[in-house]
Amino acid sequence: MSLFGHELRLLLRQRLTVIALGLLAALTVAALVAGMAEVARQRAAIAAIPAAQAQDIGPIAAWVDKEKDAGSAAYYSFHPTWDAPSPLAFAALGMRDVSPYILRVRALGLEAQIYDGDTFNPELALPGRFDFAFVLVFLAPLFVIALFHDLVSAEREAGRARMLEALPNGGRALWRRRTWLRLMLLWAALAVPFVAAATIEGVGFATILIVLLSIIAYLLFWTGLAALVGRLRWSSVANAATLAASWLVLVLVVPTLANVAINQAIPVNQGAEIALAQREAVNRAWDIPRDDTMRRFYAHHPEWADSPPLGPEFHYKWYLAFHQNGDESVAGRVRAYRAGLEARDAAGRAFGWVLPSVGVQALLTRLARTDLDAQLAYQDRIREFHGRLRTFYYGYLFRDRPFGTADFARAPRFMDVTPAGGRQPSPVM
């Protein structure tokens, strides 16, 4: 330990090294604070849903109560859904930065409502929001390069290398001590602020441990690469240039090319095309006989087939029926779109096994539940909730039951998955 203490004192005399470690720690703290602020903003937006929903529903309920019309209630009432951030979301915002985490839906065609804000495969290998994952994946290697590019070459250029190798506990033992000291200081600059933030956010011990191991593994990769370059016995400047070029290739160029290649190999249409196709199917229903629409609807939903026949006047059960027909007409496209996204995501994660920058970022978003799987799971919960909404309103429309103010309180509530894995009912109607 005395040898490590001596090396630490020598290291702290190097102003650029101290500045580099301090800058990395400051960037880490800034990224964590920014991530926690963003997650707090999202949680505040979710917490504000009940008040906003009550304000919206009040006038609609008063108006609907006059006519007792369930169709008007179904048409004009928006029902909130949300995807609460996990405890670790502050560290890797992932798709929460580009996909909606709150979506208000009506009992009309769902697919157009979901895909209005198109969902796409996250660019796992490209820079995103300034968060902890960004600092670790993109910036930390630069600090490894700064501290390790001249570990041996600087001593050789100063004429001290032979003397240091001849000292007791010198040579390889000396370089190992200096390597591990620098590595642990870099790890501490990242890990200590992260542990503090994770403790505040209530992240589980096992998750914290996995992230800490990921940090050291990623730093070890770049340290090993620096050691390999150092064995070539080039000058410090040449070492730095080679490692900087390696960073550019491994962190930016190769992941970008891989992303382009995956997108070319697995073509996926845009979600907006699904929304357009669903709307076209809905619009066509105005131009075809209403009985054709109802026959198609009853064929897929025979439980409502005993509803009284349509009269000459407009009826909302016909309107909602052709909206559901529109959803069912694009069901094949939805499955293909989702399968394409999942195939792209799987290819990107497989690529992460050979490229640490992609692998670490994908691991962090998976642990934080901010990846594509989490977004698709949110869509599944929306679909399940929307199905209950339709069944609720159909019970009034297809049985010609009056719908009053009290019936708004009986509408289904969205069920969200809590960070602990349970289910939490909506606090609103």
Secondary structure, DSSP 8 states (H G I E B T S, - for coil): -HHHHHHHHHHHT-HHHHHHHHHHHHHHHHHHHHHHHHHHHHHHHHHTHHHHHHHHHHHHHHHHHHHT-HHHHHHH--EEEE----TTTTT--GGGGTS-SEEEE-SS-HHHHHHTS------TTS--SSSHHHIIIIIHHHHHHHHHTTTTHHHHHTT-HHHHHHSTT-THHHHHHHHHHHHHHHHHHHHHHHHHHHHHHT--HHHHHHHHHHHHHHHHHHHHHHHHHHTT---HHHHHHHHHHHHIIIIIIHHHHHHHHHHHHS----HHHHHHHHHHHHHHGGGS-HHHHHHHHHHH-GGGTTS----SS--HHHHHHHHHHHHHHTHHHHHHHHHHHHHHHHHHHHHTTT-HHHHHHHHHHHHTT-SHHHHHHHHHHHHHHHHHHHHHHHHHHTTT----HHHHTTS---EEE-TTS-EEE-S--
